[in-house]
Amino acid sequence: MSTFGTLFRVTTYGESHCRSVGCIVDGVPPGLPLAEEDIQTQLSRRRPGQSNLTSPRNEKDQVTIQSGTEFGVTLGTPIGLQVLNQDQRPHDYSETDLYPRPSHADWTYLKKYGVKASSGGGRASARETIGRVAAGAIAEKYLKLAHGVEIVAFVSSVSKIAMPFIEFEDEKVFPDDFWNFLNAVTREQVDKDIVRCPNKDVSERMRKRILEAKNKNDSIGGTVTCVIRNVPVGLGEPCFDKLEANLAYAMLSLPATKGFEIGSGFKGTTLEGHQHNDPWIKKSDGSLGTITNNSGGIQGGISNGENVYFRVAFKPPATISQPQKTATYDGVDGVLAARGRHDPCVLPRAVPIVEAMAALVIMDAVLIQKARASASALLPPITTLPSTMIGVIQPISITKKSQEDTNN
């Protein structure tokens, strides 16, 4: 369906070449300061036409808040967000009346619904992600103000060109400086380059590789890595709604995604248990933490207070301007040369989309755990069990560290 979340619910709408795209966001706590500028920042990072590495479609993606706020504050009622489609060219897709485009959703949509959008892939278009990014910006602002949560994604590989931590081979999963990097990397650093890779040398190689594909009317894929800092302890459920499972569900719902790994991921399968385990240690603030973080900040499906980090794989964009042998809808062999405007590589624009989906997952988990803690607090203390079996569900609150981060 088109709705994501349990307590923080987002319903997106719109096709690639309809009049507008957007979303309804339900479950936003009342009293959150919110203006269109808070949302526009992320939409502007996602929009096409940012550089010669992206689609030339000329969309400003200006958002309008339709409901749910008054005097710059959320009311607790559903928030409607709208972005007009201004640079529509449905005539660029007339060939899809004859051919299902290779690796597109033309054929599957037609078989599923018995009808399909005539241009741009309809709901399968990446323009659908505008609603996700807009809703994610709201979730992110709440998480930052209430809990000091920080979410930063970046391009970590393009084709066979990757940041050093991906190519690292050792008995450890990642080099020692990787952990310091995850603690410190900022969006400002990521956005310094149009590729959105915070490693200057690697980014330049990536840029040249993307332009090489573009000049051949081809496309390439890669990966985006994301880190979530200051995640409250206790988010996620033990079984089907494990935090990492919901993150995987969120990321693999994005267009063009083909893979997800969290923490040590597939590299971790090459280690032995004594190498992979994350020993506990008492930290300087008195809290319990782990020395290493191969678990990716989640154990038993529940956040443990360490950084949550993961990587998402994006395939090469399916729309390319090369003639391709294919078949018509009735099975007659033919050649299709697709028109339209497309990205030779989706990675630079995928960064804010990954951040948005991460924010939606964490926001929903926060509200669920907050409801559980509030309900538990109404019960009398347990006195019939050994003390080692009893824990107190801590109200999710701002830690001293995250409060300082918020103030800064």
N, C-alpha and C positions, 0 to 999 in steps of 0.2 A: 504494500500500500504506500501511501505518500506521507505517513505520519511516523515520527521518530520520538521515542522517549516514553517514560511512565508518568512522572509527576511534572517534569519540564518537557512539554510536548510541542513538537514543531511539525506543522503540516505545510509542505511546499506546494506551489502550483505553477503552471505555465510551461509552454513549449518554446523551442528555439526561436520561432518566428511569429509568435502570437503577439498581442498588444502589450502585455506586461508579464513579468515574473515576480514572485515574491513568496510570502509565507504568513501564516498565523502562528504566533507563539503564545502558548497557554502555560500558566504556572509560574510566571515571573513574579517574584515577591514584590509586594507594594513598597513604595518608598525608595526605589532605586533611582538615583538621578540618571536621566537618559535623554540624549538629544540625537538628532540625525548624524551629527558629526562623529559620535561614538561608533556608529555603525559604518559610516562612509569610509573610514580609514582602511578597514579590511576589504571592503568592496572595491576600493580603488587599487589595492594590491592584487586583486583577483581579475580585474577587468581586462579585456583584450586591448591590443594596440599600444602596449606599454613600451615596446621596443621592436627591433627587427627580428627578434627571436620568437615573437608571438603572433597570433592571428591579427591581421590588419583591420578586422571588423571594428568600426568606429562607434563604440558604445561608452558613454560616460558612466553608466550604471549609478545614476543619482537615486538615492533611496528617499522615500517619503514615509513617515510614520502616519498611519491612517487612524489608529485607535490605541487605547490602552495607556495613554499618558495625558497629563494635564499639568501645565506650568513646569514642564521639564522633569516630572516625577512619574514613575509608574504607579498605576492605580491598583494593580493586582488582577486586572481583567485582561482578556486576550489582546495582544498587540498585533496589529496588522501592518505589514511592511510591503511596499510596492516599488518596483523598479520598472520603468517603461522600456520596451524594446524600441529603439529609434533608428537603427541601421539595418532594417530587414531587407533581405534579398531572396525571397522564396523562389524566384525564377532561376536561381543558380542550381536548383535541385530537380529540374524537369526530367533528368535522366533516370531518377529513381522511380518514375512511373513505369519504366521498362525493366530496370535492373535492380535487384537487391544488392546494395554495395557490399563488397567483401569485408567481413569482420564487423559490420554494422548491425544494428537491431532492426533493420527494415523488414526482413523476413520473419523474425521471431515475433515482432509486434503484430504483424499482419496475421500470423497464425493464432496468436493469443486472443486478439481483440476482434479480428475480422475486419478491421479498418486501421489505418495508420495516418499519422501526420504526413502531409505531402512534402514537407521540406525540413531540412536541418536535423533530422533525427527525432524531432518531437521531444518527449520527456527523456529520451536517451541522450540528449544534448547536454554538454557541460554547462549551458546556461541555467539548467535546473539548479545548479549548485549555488546560485545567487541567494536563494532563500536560506540555504544552510549557512552560508557565510554571514548573512545578516543576523540570523538567530544566534549563531555562535558568538558574534560580537557582544550581544546582550548578556549571554551566559558568562562570557569572559570578564565583562566589567563587574558583574556581581562577584564572581570568584576572586577577582583581584581585590576588591574593596572589603569583602567579608573574610577572606582567608589568605590573602597574599599569594594566590596561585599565579604562576607564570608559565606560559605555554609558548615555546619557540620551535618552529620547524625550519628545515633548511634542505636544500638539494644536496644529497650525499653521493649520488652517482648519476652519470649520464652515459648510456651505452656501456662501454668497457672502461670508462674513466671514473675513478672513485677516490673519495677522500682516504687518507692513509689508514684510518682505523678500520675500514672495511677490508682492506688488503692485508692487514696485520696478521702474521702467522707466528704463533708462539703457543706455549702451554697455557698462557692466559688468553681470555677471550678478546680483550682489548688492551692497548698500550696504557701505561699509567697516566699519561697526560690526557687521555680521553675523558676521564672522570672530571678533571679540572675544566676541560672544555665544556662538558655538559652543564656544569655548575655556573658557567660564566657567559656562554654565548647569548647574544641579544638579537632582537629583530633589526636593530640599527646596523649591526655588523652584517647580518644576512642580506639586508637591502642595499648595501653599498655597491653590489654588483648586480647587473640585470639577470644573471643566472640564478641568483639567490643561493650561492654556495659561499660560506664564510672562510674559504681558503683561496687566497688570491691566485696562486699558481694553478691549482686544480680548476678553479672557476674559468680561467682564461682558456685552458684546454677544452673544457666543456663547451664554452661559447663557440670556439672554432669548430667543434664537432657538430653542434646544432646547425650552424650556418652551412656546413658541408652537406648535411642531410637536406636542408632547405633548398640549396642550390641544385640539388638533384631531384627536386620535387618529391622528396621522400620524408620519412619521419623516424624518430628514435625514442626509446623509453629510458627509464632509470628509476631511481629510488628517492624518496623523501624520508628523512629521519626527524623525529619529533621528541622533545623532552618536556615533561610537565614537572615543574618544581613546586615545593611547598604543598604537596598533596596531603590532605588530612588523613590520619590513620583510620582504618575501618571502613573504607569505601569498597563496595562490591559485595556480591553474595556468594555463598559457598559452592553452589552447584551450577545451574544453567546461566545465571547472570553474573558469573565471575567478571571482575573488572576488565581483565584482558580479553575475555570473550566479547564483552560489549564494545571494547575498542576495536577488535577485529571486525565485528559486525558493522560498526560505523564506517571503518575505513574501506572495507570491501564493498560497501554500498555505493562508493564513489565511482563515477565513470572512469574507465580505463585501468582500474586497479586489478592486479593479478596475484598479489602476494602480500603477506603480513607476517612479521616476526617481532617478538617483544623480548627485551632483555638480551640474553646471550643468543637467542634465536637458534638458527640452524648450526651456528658455530659451536654452541654449547653441546651439541651431540657428539662432538669429537673429543670431549674431555671426560675424565673420570670424576666420580662423585666428590672426592676430596679436593679436586681442583675447582669444581663448579660451585660447591656449597658456599653460602654467605654467612660467615660466623657473626654472632651477636657481640656487641660491645656497648659499654656505657659511654655516652657522649658527654662533651663538656657541659651541656645544659642539663645533664642529669637524665635525659631520656635514653631509651634503648634504641640502638640502631645497628646497622650492619657494616662490617669492614669493607666488603666488596658488594657489588650490586648486580651480580649476574642474573638475579631474579627479575630485574627490571622494575623494582619497587612494588611488586605484587607477590604475595605468597598465599596459597590456598584460595586464590581468587579475590583476595582482600588486600588493599593498599597497606604497606607497612611503614610509610612515612619517608621512604627514600624516593629519589627521583624516579618517575615512571618514564621510560623511554622505549621507543619502538621504531620500526622501519616499514615503509609501505612501498610496494613495487607497482610502477605504472608501465603499461605496455606502450609501444609506439602508437601514436594516433592513427586510427584506421583510415581517415580521409587523406589521401595523397593524390597529387595531380599527375600521376603516371598512368598510362594505359594499362589496364589489368584484364587478363582473360577471366571471364566469368560466365554467367548464364542469366537469361531473362527469367521472369517469374514462372513462365511455363516451361522452362528447361532448355531453351534453345541457346547454344553457345554464342558468345559475343564478346566484344571488347568494350570496357567501360573506362572512360577518362573523366574522373570526377572533377567538378568545378567547386566553387565556394571558397570561403576563406577559412584557413585552419592553421593550427599550431604545428610546426615541425617537431616540437617537443613540449609536452604539457607541464613538465616539471616546474619551471619558474612560477607559473600561475597556480599550480597545485598546492604550493606552500600554505597560503592562508586558508585554503579549503581543508587541509589536514588539521590545521590549528582549530578551525571552527568545529569540526566533528569531535575533536578531542575535548573541547570546551563543553559541548552538549553532553557527552558521556559523563564527564566529571560533575557537571552541574546537576544532572539527574541523580547521580549517585549520592551527592551531598544532600539533596532534599530527601531522598529515601532514608539515609542514615539519620538525618536530623529528626525525621518523624519517628523513627524507632527509638532514638534516645529520649525524645520528649515523652513518649508513651511509657518507657521504662522508668522514667523519673517519678511518675505518679504512683508507683508501687512501693510498699514498705520494704525496708532492707531485708536481705536474705541472711538468716542466722543459723540455718540448719545444715550447711555444707562446710567442708574444710575451706579455710581462707585461700588455699592455692587453687581452688576450683571456682572462686568467685572473682569476677572483675566488674568494674563499674563502667557502664557505657558512658564515655566522656562526651559531654556536649561538644559538638564541633565548633571550635572558636578560634580566634586569631591568636597565634603564638606570638611571643615577644619578637622573634626574628621576622615573621611575616608582617607584623604590625609596623616594624621599622621600615621594611621594604615598601609597604604601602605608603607610608608617610614620605618616603623619598621619591 
